[in-house]
Amino acid sequence: MSPQIALFNPRPTVRQIALGNGRACFVVDDALVDPETLVQYAQAHRNQFRLAPFNAYPGVELPMPVEFSARLDEFFMRHLRGLLNGRRTLRMNSRLSMVTLAPGELQARQWICHRDSQEVPPDQCIAASVLYLFKDGALGGTSFYVPRQSALDTDLLLHDASTLANDAFAKKYAIHPGYFRGGNDYFACVGTVPARWNRMIFYDGSLFHSGDILAPERMSADPLGGRLTLNGFFTCSRKAT
């Protein structure tokens, strides 16, 4: 079964959801003509999902074929790229993902929100997308955050989250194992987009964000019952201002 036959909606309605920091997330409902195609593709390839220790995702992933990613990039180019200040896509990739880790299995960097654009030069930008491929909205959508501390202190927190042992990080910052929700002394929540079957969101990768995991005990590696998403990442040249 090929994901190439998963067609994107040729006439999508794009809604802008204002976040509390003056930024926005863009929402496309009914993103795919037949979303079950991707679910069945995930089921057929469920043994090929792998943990990805090089990033902060708390579960297993399956890279998508180049042909499918190209189709996603075309949809992004036609309907979303300009809204997110992108001029031209320089590179992109996509993957199917499922949250699977129990709270006690998380690394310190997974106890807080994250952003996707730390390494991007000023003339480029990163956009990201999430397509929810599960019908139970209680498995959780996506939340967005702003730092409560200075940029310097926030950068130190992020560095320590990636380099300190879990116990040392917890002791220094009084942050403990678990999925991040609602905010803390270091980040304030500025908006949450609920999950909905066949809903796709697009946002600026420089925004701090996190999956809004409501019931970690219900996370599963089963594509038919778990928190299955399609995630896309788009590095673009930035539009002139």
C-alpha positions in Angstrom: 0.0 0.0 0.0 1.5 3.3 -1.0 0.9 6.7 0.8 1.2 8.4 -2.6 -2.6 7.8 -3.0 -3.3 9.9 0.1 -4.6 13.1 -1.6 -4.7 16.5 0.1 -7.9 18.5 -0.1 -7.7 20.6 -3.3 -9.9 23.3 -1.8 -9.0 23.6 1.8 -10.4 26.1 4.3 -7.5 27.7 6.3 -8.5 29.2 9.6 -6.2 31.4 11.7 -6.1 30.7 15.4 -4.7 33.6 17.4 -2.3 32.8 20.2 -1.9 34.9 23.3 1.5 36.2 22.2 0.3 37.9 19.1 1.3 35.0 16.9 -1.0 32.5 15.1 -1.5 28.9 14.3 -3.2 27.9 11.0 -5.8 25.1 11.0 -7.0 23.0 8.1 -9.9 20.6 8.8 -10.6 17.8 6.4 -7.0 18.0 5.2 -6.9 14.7 3.4 -9.5 13.3 0.9 -9.2 9.9 2.5 -7.2 10.0 5.8 -7.8 6.2 6.4 -5.2 5.6 3.6 -2.4 6.9 5.9 -3.7 5.0 8.9 -3.7 1.8 6.9 -0.2 2.6 5.6 1.0 3.1 9.2 -0.7 -0.3 10.2 1.0 -2.1 7.3 4.4 -0.7 8.3 4.0 -0.7 12.1 7.1 -2.9 12.6 9.2 -0.2 10.9 8.5 2.5 13.4 11.6 3.4 15.5 12.5 5.6 18.5 14.4 8.6 17.3 16.9 9.6 20.1 18.4 12.5 18.1 15.2 14.6 18.6 12.9 15.3 21.4 9.9 13.3 20.2 8.6 11.0 22.9 7.8 8.0 20.8 8.3 6.1 17.6 8.6 7.5 14.1 8.4 6.3 10.5 10.0 8.5 7.7 7.7 9.0 4.8 8.7 8.4 1.2 10.1 11.3 -0.8 7.2 11.2 -3.2 4.7 11.7 -0.4 6.7 14.5 1.2 6.8 16.3 -2.1 3.0 16.1 -2.2 2.8 17.6 1.3 5.3 20.3 0.3 3.1 21.2 -2.7 0.1 21.6 -0.4 2.1 23.7 2.0 3.4 25.9 -0.9 0.0 26.5 -2.3 -1.9 27.2 0.9 0.3 27.9 3.9 3.9 28.9 3.1 3.2 32.6 2.5 1.2 32.8 5.7 4.2 31.7 7.7 6.6 34.1 6.0 8.3 31.5 3.8 9.3 32.5 0.3 10.8 29.2 -1.1 11.1 25.7 0.4 14.8 24.8 0.7 14.3 21.4 2.3 11.6 19.5 4.0 10.7 16.1 5.4 7.7 14.3 6.9 7.1 11.3 9.1 4.4 9.3 10.8 4.7 9.5 14.6 3.2 7.9 17.7 3.7 9.0 21.3 4.6 5.8 23.2 6.9 6.7 26.2 5.6 6.4 29.8 6.2 9.6 31.9 9.0 7.8 33.8 10.8 7.0 30.5 11.1 10.6 29.4 14.4 12.5 29.2 14.7 15.9 30.9 14.4 17.7 27.6 11.0 16.0 27.1 9.7 17.4 30.4 9.4 20.9 28.8 8.2 22.4 25.6 10.5 22.8 22.6 11.0 24.7 19.4 12.3 23.7 16.0 14.4 26.6 14.8 17.4 27.1 17.0 19.9 26.4 14.2 18.2 28.5 11.5 20.0 31.6 10.1 18.2 34.9 10.1 17.4 34.8 6.4 15.6 31.4 6.8 12.6 30.1 8.8 11.1 26.8 9.8 7.5 25.9 9.6 6.0 22.7 11.0 2.8 20.8 10.6 0.8 18.1 12.5 -2.0 16.1 11.0 -4.0 14.2 13.6 -4.8 10.7 12.4 -6.8 9.5 15.4 -10.5 9.9 16.2 -10.3 10.2 20.0 -9.6 13.9 20.7 -8.9 13.0 24.4 -5.5 11.7 23.2 -4.4 15.3 23.0 -3.8 18.2 20.6 -0.9 20.7 20.6 -0.2 23.6 23.0 1.9 26.7 22.5 4.0 28.6 25.0 6.1 31.7 25.6 9.1 31.9 28.0 8.6 33.6 31.4 12.3 34.1 31.8 14.9 36.1 29.8 16.2 34.8 26.5 19.6 34.0 28.2 18.0 32.1 31.1 15.7 30.2 28.7 18.7 29.2 26.5 20.5 28.0 29.6 17.4 25.9 30.6 17.2 24.3 27.2 21.0 23.6 27.2 20.8 22.0 30.7 17.7 19.9 29.7 19.8 18.3 26.9 23.1 17.9 28.9 22.3 17.3 32.6 21.3 14.0 34.0 17.6 13.8 34.8 18.2 14.0 38.6 20.5 17.0 38.3 18.1 18.8 36.0 15.1 18.1 38.3 17.1 19.4 41.3 18.3 22.6 39.6 15.0 23.6 38.1 12.4 21.9 40.3 10.9 20.3 37.1 10.0 16.6 37.4 9.4 13.7 35.0 6.1 13.9 33.0 4.5 15.3 29.9 4.5 19.1 29.9 1.0 20.7 30.2 -0.4 24.0 31.3 2.9 25.9 31.9 5.3 26.3 34.9 7.7 28.9 36.3 9.6 28.9 33.0 6.8 28.8 30.3 3.3 30.2 30.0 0.7 28.6 27.8 -0.7 31.0 25.1 -3.0 28.6 23.3 -4.1 25.0 22.7 -5.4 23.5 19.4 -7.6 20.5 20.2 -7.0 17.3 18.2 -9.6 16.4 15.7 -9.7 13.5 13.1 -8.1 14.7 9.8 -7.3 18.1 11.2 -3.9 19.6 10.2 -2.2 22.5 11.9 0.7 24.6 10.6 2.8 26.9 12.7 6.1 28.8 12.9 8.8 26.4 14.3 10.3 29.2 16.4 7.2 29.0 18.7 7.6 26.9 21.8 5.2 24.0 21.6 4.4 20.6 22.9 1.9 17.8 22.4 -0.9 18.2 24.9 -0.8 14.7 26.3 -3.9 14.4 28.4 -3.8 10.7 29.3 -0.2 9.3 29.0 -1.4 5.9 30.2 -3.4 5.5 27.0 -0.5 6.1 24.6 0.1 3.1 22.4 2.2 1.8 19.5 -0.9 0.6 17.7 -1.6 2.9 14.7 -5.3 1.9 14.9 -5.7 3.1 18.5 -2.7 5.2 19.4 -1.9 8.9 19.0 -0.9 8.7 15.3 0.2 11.9 13.6 1.8 13.0 10.4 4.5 15.6 11.1 6.1 17.8 8.5 9.0 20.2 8.7 9.8 22.9 6.1 12.9 25.0 6.0 12.3 28.0 3.9 14.0 31.2 2.7 12.3 34.1 4.6 10.1 36.6 2.8 11.5 40.1 2.6 9.9 42.5 5.1 
